[in-house]
Amino acid sequence: MRRRELAEEVVREYGSPRVLDVGCGSGRVAEYLLDAGASALVGVDLAPEMLELARERLTRFGDRVELVLGDVLTAPLPGPFDVVVAVGLFDYVAEPAAYVHRVGELCSGSAVASFPRWHWLKGPVRRVRYEVLSDCPIFDYTESQLRSLFTEAGFRRLDIRSPAKSGFLVRADR
């Protein structure tokens, strides 16, 4: 909920921004961003099933929404965007530098992203749930890694928050 609230806050600051939602999934966050004032939203995701759910959820926004099936690294996206949101994406990204760099290429204003970090209680449970039971590698980050990733991608101002012990929220501005 905190990551969605931060993304909404940034969208409201811009008034009526163009927004890119990376890994938009079923459109849950996108719906809030459109309600917060996004004039246009492009959602990109790898899963056609998730995009179908997003299409159903976001139909009331009409032509303010474009959904793209593909990987943000290679998909032709009509940037730049005032705000780029990537929440829930970096848990599963083995090479985050390429993704943060691409976010930087597409972003003319602010990026909002969430990142998990190791927690002694939740960490082992997440490993078993995702890596052992679902054969899905997951990744954790440190604050210094995040500073390096976003600085190297050309962001000048970083606000890294740790609202919960198991993750970070990043707002990065050009």
Sequence and secondary structure as in RCSB ss.txt:
>XXXX:A:sequence
MRRRELAEEVVREYGSPRVLDVGCGSGRVAEYLLDAGASALVGVDLAPEMLELARERLTRFGDRVELVLGDVLTA
PLPGPFDVVVAVGLFDYVAEPAAYVHRVGELCSGSAVASFPRWHWLKGPVRRVRYEVLSDCPIFDYTESQLRSLF
TEAGFRRLDIRSPAKSGFLVRADR
>XXXX:A:secstr
 HHHHHHHHHHHHHSS EEEEET TTSHHHHHHHHTT SEEEEEES HHHHHHHHHHHGGGGGGEEEEES TTTS
     EEEEEE S GGG S HHHHHHHHHHHEEEEEEEEEE   TTHHHHHIIIIIITS        HHHHHHHH
HHTT  EEEEEEEETTEEEEEEE 
